[in-house]
Amino acid sequence: MTLSDPDLQSIQQARTLINNAKQAQLQFAKFSQEKIDGIVKHIANEAAEHAGELAKLAHEETGFGNWQDKVLKNIFASKKVYEYIKDLKTIGIIHDDLQNKVMSVGVPLGVITALVPSTNPTSTIIYKTLIALKAGNAIIFSPHPGAQQCSLRTLEIVKNAAQQAGAPAGIVDGLSKMTLEGTTTLMRSKDVSLILATGGEGMVRAAYGSGTPTISGGPGNNPAFIERSANIKQAVSDIIASKTFDNGVICASEQSIIVEKSIYQDVHRELLAQGAYFMNDEESARLASILLRPNGMINPEIVGKNALYLSEQARLNVPYNTQVLISLQNSVSRQNPYAREKLCPVLGMYIEEDYSCASKRALELLTNEGLGHTLVIHTQNQEVVREFALQKPVHRILINTPSALGAIGATTNLVPSLTLGCGAIGGGSSSDNVGPMNLLNIRKVGYGVRSVDDLRQPTQNGHK
């Protein structure tokens, strides 16, 4: 393979960034918990101050979503994440069990490489910077080429804030010369301890194939089950609020509605009242033709676009106040875009005879795509919650809340996070909402409490 000048420049920049980060982290690892916490707080405050500016930059550059919701995401990634992590012990002795004589010591991983998606570029950089530095690590970002300018501006803000608060230069940085070869150099370096991967399926696979330990998020395909005991008006409000938030680019947003037949008419009426448009078969086919590329991947031209834009592209005549587009479905397959992740305000809808059939449909949808991610249930029946919690192959089950905001910890008390692990079943290494505790190792210190002679003493039944 012949490398171009940009490739070589990117590779060299990656090597320089790794070397700088390694040296910075050696200094940073000697900082006290108090000093690191002060640095993290200053970065969070500075990022929050620029939330509006960064939101507008991201929207202008990518064309995804809307800047007003991106402001909220930037505030979430800075203020909300900081509030959660500020009192965590991550440095030095983090737990000392005097009774059992076991001590835990937080050990930073070292240098982390972070991949940045074009759908959430600024908020991802803020969030990953905070959790990486809180755990005593250095972090190097590889921004998405489609979000280069807003990513570099965000990096400038967090870099300056870190150094203003006393962090060594190089503790947070990123590629400005972006090529695949530069990113590959970051991922494969022996001096990089972990890849924190958020992005497209291909890039996440490349991260796992690099030989470097990786924590990743995964694709969502979240069913929203409206069970017969649900508060229907609130359930519909939550689903529409979630699916229209930043025009659906959060992977935890609802992708399908499953409703029991006995309440379908009430749900249908409420959806219409709150701005949903039900497409007929012909309209559904026209929209389906632009949702996926011929290779079965999401068409980037529809990502983060609102319902009116999508309607125009599919030549649909819809009311001016349409919020979401809904297609009634009865099948699930990889070829059916309504049964898969749609990063825009489009929903498939399945009407099922009863709870048992609805449960099977949810499993079918998750098996099709989104294993390990999220599902949401609208119900007042705790038995339904328990049964889904025990049986469904996801690591986030949300109850009576907007899925996009509940899964990331904005409307729930889950760990505030923009990297949602899908666990082994989803092809990942963690099932957590990823936070600082995922980005450190724990050294255990154990004192002797029993002698060898104690182990040799006869047990109660006389056996040794």
C-alpha positions in Angstrom: 0.0 0.0 0.0 1.3 3.4 -0.9 0.7 6.1 1.7 0.0 9.7 0.7 1.5 12.8 2.4 -1.6 13.3 4.5 -1.5 9.7 5.6 2.2 10.1 6.7 1.5 13.4 8.4 -1.4 11.9 10.3 0.7 8.9 11.4 3.5 11.1 12.6 1.0 13.3 14.5 -0.5 10.3 16.1 3.0 9.1 17.3 3.8 12.6 18.7 0.5 12.8 20.5 1.0 9.3 22.0 4.5 10.3 23.2 3.3 13.6 24.7 0.3 11.9 26.4 2.5 9.2 27.9 4.9 11.7 29.4 2.0 13.8 30.7 0.2 10.9 32.2 3.4 9.9 34.2 3.2 13.3 35.8 -0.5 13.3 36.2 -0.5 9.9 37.9 1.4 11.5 40.8 -1.3 14.1 41.4 -3.6 13.9 44.5 -7.3 13.1 44.3 -7.9 16.7 45.3 -5.8 18.2 42.5 -7.3 16.0 39.8 -10.8 16.8 41.0 -10.0 20.5 40.7 -8.8 20.0 37.1 -11.9 18.0 36.2 -14.2 20.6 37.8 -12.6 23.4 35.8 -12.9 21.5 32.5 -16.6 20.8 33.2 -17.3 24.5 34.0 -15.5 25.8 30.9 -17.2 23.2 28.7 -20.6 24.2 30.1 -19.8 27.9 29.4 -19.3 27.1 25.7 -22.3 24.7 25.4 -24.2 26.9 23.1 -21.3 27.8 20.8 -20.3 24.1 20.4 -23.9 23.1 19.8 -24.3 25.5 16.9 -20.9 24.6 15.5 -21.8 20.9 15.5 -25.2 21.5 13.9 -23.8 23.7 11.2 -21.0 21.3 10.3 -22.8 18.0 10.4 -26.4 19.0 9.6 -27.6 16.5 12.2 -30.3 17.2 14.8 -30.9 20.7 16.1 -28.6 23.0 18.0 -31.0 23.6 20.9 -31.0 19.9 21.9 -27.2 19.8 21.4 -26.9 22.5 24.0 -28.7 20.2 26.5 -26.4 17.4 25.5 -23.3 19.5 26.1 -24.7 20.6 29.5 -25.4 17.0 30.3 -21.9 15.9 29.3 -20.3 18.6 31.4 -22.4 19.5 34.4 -24.5 16.3 34.9 -21.5 14.0 34.4 -19.4 16.1 36.7 -22.0 16.1 39.5 -22.1 12.3 39.4 -18.3 11.7 39.3 -17.1 14.6 41.5 -17.1 12.6 44.8 -15.9 9.3 43.4 -12.6 8.0 44.9 -10.4 7.0 41.9 -6.8 8.0 43.0 -4.7 6.2 45.6 -6.4 4.2 48.3 -10.1 4.2 47.2 -11.4 1.7 49.8 -9.9 0.4 53.1 -11.9 -2.4 54.8 -10.4 -2.5 58.2 -12.7 -5.3 59.4 -11.9 -7.7 56.6 -8.4 -6.3 56.1 -8.7 -5.7 52.4 -7.6 -2.5 50.7 -8.3 -1.3 47.2 -6.0 1.1 45.3 -7.0 2.9 42.1 -4.5 2.4 39.3 -4.9 4.5 36.1 -4.8 2.7 32.8 -2.4 5.1 31.2 -3.1 6.5 27.7 -6.6 6.1 26.3 -7.5 6.6 22.6 -11.1 7.8 22.1 -13.1 7.6 18.9 -15.7 10.4 18.3 -19.0 9.9 16.4 -20.3 12.6 14.0 -23.7 12.3 15.7 -22.6 13.5 19.1 -19.1 15.0 18.6 -18.8 17.9 21.1 -20.7 16.2 24.0 -18.7 13.0 23.5 -15.3 14.8 23.7 -16.5 16.7 26.9 -17.8 13.5 28.6 -14.8 11.3 27.7 -12.3 13.9 28.8 -13.9 14.2 32.2 -14.2 10.5 32.9 -10.7 9.7 31.6 -8.9 12.4 33.6 -11.0 11.7 36.7 -9.5 8.2 36.6 -5.9 9.6 36.2 -5.5 8.9 32.5 -4.4 10.8 29.5 -6.8 10.8 26.5 -6.2 11.3 22.7 -9.2 11.8 20.4 -9.7 10.7 16.9 -12.5 12.9 15.7 -14.9 12.0 12.8 -13.9 13.7 9.6 -17.5 14.8 9.2 -17.3 16.7 12.5 -13.8 18.0 12.3 -14.1 21.7 13.0 -16.6 21.4 16.0 -14.4 18.6 17.4 -11.2 20.6 17.2 -12.9 23.6 18.8 -14.1 21.4 21.7 -10.6 20.0 22.1 -9.2 23.5 22.2 -11.6 24.4 25.1 -10.9 21.2 27.2 -7.1 21.4 26.5 -6.9 25.0 27.6 -9.1 24.4 30.7 -7.0 21.4 31.7 -3.7 23.3 31.5 -5.2 26.4 33.2 -6.1 24.2 36.2 -2.6 22.7 36.4 -2.7 19.6 34.2 0.5 18.8 32.1 0.4 19.6 28.4 -0.6 16.6 26.4 -2.9 15.1 29.0 -5.8 15.7 26.5 -5.4 16.2 22.8 -6.5 14.9 19.4 -5.7 14.4 15.8 -6.1 17.5 13.6 -4.7 15.7 10.6 -7.4 13.0 10.3 -6.9 9.9 8.2 -7.7 6.3 8.7 -4.0 5.5 9.0 -3.6 8.1 11.8 -6.5 6.6 13.7 -5.1 3.1 13.2 -1.7 4.2 14.6 -3.5 5.5 17.7 -5.4 2.2 18.1 -2.5 -0.1 17.6 0.2 1.6 19.6 1.7 -0.4 22.4 1.7 2.7 24.5 -2.1 3.0 24.3 -3.8 1.0 27.1 -7.4 1.2 26.0 -9.7 2.3 23.2 -12.9 4.0 24.2 -14.9 3.5 21.0 -18.1 5.3 20.1 -19.1 5.4 16.5 -20.1 3.4 13.4 -20.1 -0.4 13.4 -17.0 -0.6 11.1 -14.8 1.6 13.3 -15.9 -0.2 16.5 -15.0 -3.5 14.8 -11.6 -2.1 13.8 -11.0 -1.1 17.4 -11.7 -4.6 18.7 -9.4 -6.0 15.9 -6.5 -3.7 16.8 -5.3 -5.9 19.6 -5.7 -3.1 22.1 -8.3 -3.6 24.9 -11.5 -1.8 23.9 -14.7 -0.6 25.6 -17.5 0.4 23.2 -21.1 1.3 22.7 -23.2 -0.5 20.2 -26.1 0.0 17.8 -29.5 0.4 19.4 -32.8 -0.9 18.2 -35.0 -0.1 21.2 -38.5 -1.4 21.3 -41.0 0.7 23.4 -43.7 -1.6 24.8 -46.9 0.2 25.8 -48.6 -2.4 28.1 -52.3 -2.2 28.8 -51.9 -0.7 32.3 -49.8 2.2 31.0 -50.7 5.9 31.3 -51.2 6.2 27.5 -51.0 9.9 27.2 -47.8 10.1 29.2 -46.3 7.1 27.3 -46.9 8.7 24.0 -45.5 12.0 25.2 -42.4 10.3 26.4 -41.9 8.4 23.1 -42.3 11.5 20.9 -40.1 13.6 23.2 -37.4 11.0 23.0 -37.6 10.3 19.3 -37.6 14.0 18.4 -34.8 14.9 20.8 -31.9 16.1 18.5 -34.0 14.5 15.7 -33.3 11.0 17.0 -29.5 10.7 16.7 -29.0 9.2 20.2 -28.7 5.5 19.7 -30.8 4.8 22.8 -33.9 6.4 21.3 -37.0 4.3 20.5 -37.0 2.5 17.2 -40.3 0.7 17.4 -43.6 0.8 19.4 -45.2 -2.4 20.5 -48.8 -2.1 21.7 -51.4 -4.6 22.9 -54.4 -4.8 20.6 -56.8 -4.0 23.4 -55.5 -0.5 23.8 -54.3 0.2 20.2 -57.2 2.5 19.3 -56.5 4.7 22.4 -52.8 4.7 21.6 -53.4 5.5 17.9 -55.7 8.4 18.8 -53.1 9.8 21.3 -50.3 9.5 18.8 -52.3 11.5 16.2 -53.1 14.1 18.8 -49.4 14.6 19.7 -48.1 15.0 16.1 -47.6 11.5 14.8 -48.3 10.7 11.1 -49.3 7.1 10.2 -48.0 6.2 6.7 -50.0 3.9 4.4 -48.3 1.0 2.7 -47.3 3.0 -0.3 -45.9 5.8 1.7 -44.0 3.4 4.0 -42.4 1.8 0.9 -41.3 5.2 -0.4 -39.7 6.2 2.9 -38.2 2.8 3.3 -36.4 3.2 0.0 -34.3 6.1 1.4 -33.7 4.9 5.0 -31.0 2.3 4.1 -28.2 2.2 1.6 -28.1 -0.7 -0.9 -25.5 -2.4 1.4 -28.0 -2.4 4.3 -26.3 0.4 6.3 -28.1 3.5 7.4 -28.3 6.2 4.8 -26.3 9.2 6.3 -28.5 11.6 4.3 -31.5 10.9 6.6 -29.6 10.8 10.0 -30.7 13.6 12.4 -33.2 15.1 10.0 -36.7 16.1 11.1 -40.0 14.5 10.1 -40.9 17.2 7.6 -37.6 17.0 5.8 -37.9 13.2 5.6 -41.4 13.6 4.2 -40.2 15.9 1.5 -37.5 13.5 0.5 -40.0 10.6 0.3 -42.6 12.7 -1.4 -45.2 12.5 1.4 -47.9 15.0 2.0 -48.0 15.4 5.8 -49.5 18.1 8.2 -47.1 20.9 8.9 -47.0 20.0 12.6 -45.9 16.3 12.1 -43.3 15.3 14.7 -42.7 11.6 13.9 -43.5 9.2 11.0 -45.0 5.8 11.9 -45.3 2.7 9.8 -47.5 -0.2 10.8 -45.5 -3.4 10.6 -45.9 -7.2 11.0 -42.5 -8.5 10.1 -38.9 -8.3 11.4 -35.8 -8.7 9.2 -32.5 -7.1 8.4 -34.0 -5.9 5.1 -36.9 -4.1 6.9 -35.6 -0.7 7.9 -38.6 -0.2 10.2 -37.3 -3.2 12.3 -33.9 -1.7 12.7 -32.1 1.4 14.1 -33.2 4.6 12.5 -31.4 7.7 13.7 -34.2 10.0 12.8 -37.9 10.5 13.9 -39.3 7.3 12.2 -40.9 4.4 14.1 -42.1 1.0 13.2 -45.3 0.0 15.1 -46.4 -3.6 16.0 -49.9 -4.4 17.2 -49.8 -7.6 19.3 -52.7 -9.8 20.6 -51.6 -9.8 24.2 -48.6 -9.4 26.6 -47.1 -12.8 25.6 -47.1 -11.9 21.9 -45.7 -8.4 22.7 -42.9 -10.0 24.7 -42.0 -12.3 21.8 -42.0 -9.4 19.4 -39.6 -7.4 21.6 -37.2 -10.3 21.6 -37.5 -10.7 17.9 -36.6 -7.0 17.3 -33.7 -7.1 19.7 -32.3 -10.3 18.1 -32.6 -8.6 14.7 -30.4 -5.7 15.9 -29.5 -4.0 19.2 -28.7 -7.0 21.4 -27.5 -5.9 24.8 -28.6 -2.2 24.4 -31.9 -1.0 25.7 -35.7 -1.4 25.8 -38.4 0.7 27.4 -41.7 -0.3 29.0 -44.6 1.9 29.8 -46.6 0.1 32.5 -48.0 0.2 36.0 -47.6 -3.5 36.4 -44.5 -4.5 38.4 -44.8 -8.2 37.4 -44.3 -7.1 33.8 -41.2 -5.2 34.8 -39.8 -8.1 36.7 -40.4 -10.6 33.9 -38.8 -8.4 31.3 -35.8 -7.7 33.6 -35.2 -11.4 34.0 -35.7 -12.4 30.4 -34.8 -9.7 27.9 -31.3 -9.6 26.4 -30.5 -6.0 27.1 -28.5 -4.2 29.8 -30.8 -1.2 30.2 -34.6 -1.6 30.8 -36.3 1.7 31.3 -39.7 2.2 32.9 -42.0 5.1 32.1 -39.4 7.5 30.7 -38.1 8.7 27.4 -35.7 6.1 26.2 -33.0 8.4 24.7 -32.7 10.4 27.9 -33.4 7.6 30.3 -30.6 5.3 29.0 -27.9 8.0 29.3 -28.9 8.8 32.8 -30.6 12.2 32.2 -34.1 11.2 33.3 -33.1 8.2 35.4 -30.5 7.6 38.1 -28.4 5.4 35.8 -24.7 6.4 35.5 -24.6 9.6 33.3 -22.9 8.4 30.2 -22.6 8.8 26.4 -21.0 5.3 25.9 -23.6 2.6 26.6 -22.0 -0.8 26.7 -23.9 -3.8 25.2 -21.9 -6.5 27.0 -20.8 -9.8 25.5 -24.2 -10.5 23.9 -23.8 -7.3 21.9 -20.2 -8.0 21.0 -18.7 -5.6 23.6 -16.5 -5.9 26.7 -18.7 -4.0 29.2 -22.5 -3.8 29.8 -22.2 -0.6 31.8 -23.0 3.0 31.3 -19.3 3.7 31.1 -17.8 6.0 33.7 -14.5 6.7 35.5 -14.6 3.3 37.3 -14.4 1.5 34.0 -11.2 3.4 33.1 -9.0 2.3 36.0 -7.7 -0.9 37.4 -8.0 -1.8 41.1 -5.0 -3.1 42.9 -6.1 -5.3 45.9 -4.1 -5.5 49.1 -5.1 -8.5 51.4 -3.7 -9.1 54.9 -3.4 -12.6 56.2 -6.3 -13.5 58.5 -5.9 -17.3 58.6 -2.8 -19.5 59.0 -2.0 -22.7 57.1 -2.7 -24.6 60.3 -6.2 -23.0 60.5 -6.9 -24.4 57.0 -5.8 -27.9 58.1 -8.2 -28.0 61.1 -10.9 -30.6 60.9 -14.3 -29.3 59.7 -17.5 -29.9 61.6 -18.2 -33.1 59.8 -14.8 -34.5 60.6 -13.2 -34.3 57.2 -10.0 -32.5 56.6 
